[in-house]
C-alpha cells in the first residue's frame, strides 16, 4: 500500500482532495514564505527590499513533481523549493 492509499479515503472526501495535491502543498509553502518575509520586514529583521525579493520569488511557477523528486534527498520539500 502506498501512502496515498492510506489516506485516499480521507483525502477523497469533499474538497480535501484538491487541498492536498502536490501543487496545493507547494502553493501553501510559498504563501508561508511570503508571509514570513512580510513579518520579518515588519519586525525589522530584514530590509523591505529583501522582503519584496522573497515575495517576488514566491510568485514564480514551480514544478511540484521536480520538488517532490528532490525532496527525498533532503527529507523535506523545503530545500528544493527554495533553491
Secondary structure, 3 states (H helix, E strand, C coil): CCHHHHHHHHHCCCCHHHHCCHHHHHHHHHHHHHHHHHHHHHCCCCCHHHHHHHHHHCCCCCCHHHHHHHHHHHCCHHHHHHC
